[in-house]
Every structure is written in C-alpha cells, then in structure tokens.
Amino acid sequence: MSEFSHSTLGTLGQFFDTHNRVHGNHPKKILHGPPALRLPSPAIYIEGLISVKDFEIETGTHAPYFMLTERESQKRKSSQSTQDPLTAEFILSKRTRSQASGPLPLRSEFGDIPGFSKIKFVFASVSVARDGMVSIEWPNLKDHDNIVTSTCLLQDTAFDQGKTKKVHKIIYDGLPWVAKRFFNVGTGEGDVEITENRDQLVKEASRLSRAAYFLKRFIAEAKRQGVDIEQGINVTEFKLGIEVVPDGSGPSAASEFSLEQYPAAVDAQADPNSDPGIVIWLFEPRRSSKVKHWSGTNEYPSWHQNKLGSTLNAFSHWAYLFSQESTVFSDLQTATAINEYGDGVQVLFDVMTHTLDKSSGVGDHGKTGIDIFLKKHECGNRCSHLRLSCEGFASEGVPADSDAEA
C-alpha cells in the first residue's frame, strides 16, 4: 500500500487510528447513525458538516442544491430568471466504459460568481514523439466552423503567486483547476509582454511533457532491472488554454494585459488565414497546497533515508544520462493527489531544467547549471542498483550494499 494511500492528509492507518480515538468519545446514541440505517459490521458511520459560504468561496462555485435547505434551494432557484449555459446545478459526470470504476467526481455548471468572469477558451494539442520531441498544434481561431470552445469561470485576481507566475482559480469542465500566467520572466515584475507570456508557457508545457516522457521510461527501466523505487509519481496533467478574445474588446481582466498591448501584439503576427491566439494560460488540476521540495534550481539533496526523495534523486541522474548529458531536471517538487483508482500519488509540477543550449525557459542556467548538478549530486543506492555511471560526478555517494537508504 502506498504511503499516502487514499488520503491527501495521511495514510489509511492514520485515519483509522484517529477514528478509533475519537469514536469512543461520542454519545452512544450516535454511534450507529440513524435508527433506519443498517450497516454490516464492521462499519464506520460518518457525518460531515459543510460550510456553504466557505465552500463557495474556496471553489468559486454555487453549492449544489442537496447541500441547501428546502427554503434556501427554492430562494436560489427563483433568483435565476434565465436558464444560462452555466447554471448553478451540480450533475454527476457520466462514466464511459473506458473509465475506471471508483467514486464519481462532482461536476457542475455555474451561474455568475462574484470575482469570477466567464471566458471562452480553446486548447492547443500537445504531443510527445517516441524520441521525446514535443510538438504543439495550435487551433485556428478564424476557423469558426471547426473550433470547439469551452466556457470557463476564471478568477479575476490571483489567489497565489510564485517568483514568476500568478495563479488563478478556474472552473473548467465543471471541475476545479488553476490557470497560470507569467508576470516576471527576469526583467522585473509586471514587465511581461503578451508574446513573452505565451513563449514561456509553451516552454513550461514542453518541460512538463518531457518530464512525463522521461519519468515513464525511468520507472519502466527500474522495473526491468528489478530495482525498488517509489512508483506512485506522476507529472501533473495540464492544458494550454487560449483566450477567445471577442472582436472589439481586449483580453480578460485576469490576464492584466492592457487594451493597448493586445492590438499591437495581434498586428505584429497578423496572418490573413490563421489566428492561433496569443493570450495563453497554463491549466492544471487544482491540488493540495501542501508541497514538498526535493531539489532546488541548483540544490540536489540525496535523501538517502526517504524513498520518494531518493527515487527522484536517481531519476535526475538517470535523465541526465538518458538525454545524452544534455538535460538536468531541477526544482523538483510534489503535492499529494488522489488518482482515479482512489490511490494517493505524488504529482510533480513547476519542473525546471538546465540544458546545454539554455533554451528551456525561465530557470535554465545552461551548461553552468549542468556543471553545478555534476558537482552537487550525490549518488545513492538506487543510482548504484540502476548501474548509473558516475563518471564526471564529483561524488559517487554511498556504496551499493549500504543499508542506510530507505
């Protein structure tokens, strides 16, 4: 069982331990739930309280009607004078035969939410070839008969930000995602042009795609060699979303691009037959805010006594060799999520790389960054068991027969 199985906050065993401690302190009359409820033993009866106000603030959505009293439900329904494509009615998503069994996610369509705007998006198609090359196919916004748009609810102001990107909540396909954009590419905060934001997000999408490509092959190689690694690791799902900007208007308020910036950027790439769009966002599923950092831009701890950390340490070493010594994955960080099977997984996101030609985007220190990795990386047991060459590295780390590593 995975260390984080079935919970974003702890292990399944920790959940039962907490339940056993708390359950014995409840009044006997609520131990078994309502009188009409008959559950086979052993069973756990759970009641949950949901703050409708906090739910709506956190998700940017109306609460589903089953969470409201009958009076509140009728009041809300009567306040909706028109039936909108984004009505505030929760529906369960329909599973196709190809989908795995398990709990169905709540999906919803929404009405107006304060602090959010309805924005239409189309999405680029990102693919990775067998040789690891990433290609992006852009839609033509002038092809009105064939493009498919998605109306999303985009938060007008960012709820979080890092050193380079701002993060907005967004409701996409009825589910909570985040939308990211650059506000700093090294020239100062707020000095990012529309095309700079687009170019950096394209590079980030390429990094994520390559990370997923490398990780899949790393896990397969470890399995082939019979090396024990942490396999519950994924790279975040993502989408490149392009704002559909109506004629005669400008980009969304959330983008913070001015009405002056937009026409100039459009004119600079004018094509009478094609318009791929230039106001770009990186969409990712919303996940836990609890993040664990495993490496920095130029820091590479060995994590000898942590299985996940030492696995990622070996992954960085393996990927460097697999790329023919041209790429180093850095700034590795994970958040816990639950996959479609109900298992806890660690999700990599905001991945950076150092490349020989220094072309992979913000945070790429080129050959200098690669040289720092060679100097600071310390091989662990998993590097040794995978028979990874340490030639060129400053430290060969622990011997292969050491039992100090998790």
Buried (B, 14 or more C-beta within 10 A) or exposed (E): EBEBBBBEEBBBEEBEEEEEEEEEEEEEEEEEBEEEEEEEEEEEEEEEEEEBEEBBEEBBBBBBBEBBEEEEBEEBEEEBEEEBEBBBBBEEBEEEEEEEEEEEEBBBBBBEBEEBBBBBBBBBEBEBEEEBEBEBEBBBBEEEEEBEBBBBBBBEEBEEBEEBBBBBBBBBBBBBBBBBBBBBBEEEEEEBBBBBBBBBBBBBBBBBBBBBBBBEBBBEBBEEEEBEBBEBBBBBBBBBBBBBBEEEEBBBEBBBBEEEBBEEBBEEEEEEEEBBBBBBBBBBBBBEEEEEEBBBBBEBBBBBEBBBBBBBBBBBBBBBEBBEBBBBBBBBBBBBBBBEEEBBBBBBBBBBBBBBEBEBBBBBBBEEBBBBBBEBBBBBBBBBBBEBEBEEBEEEBBEEEEEEBB
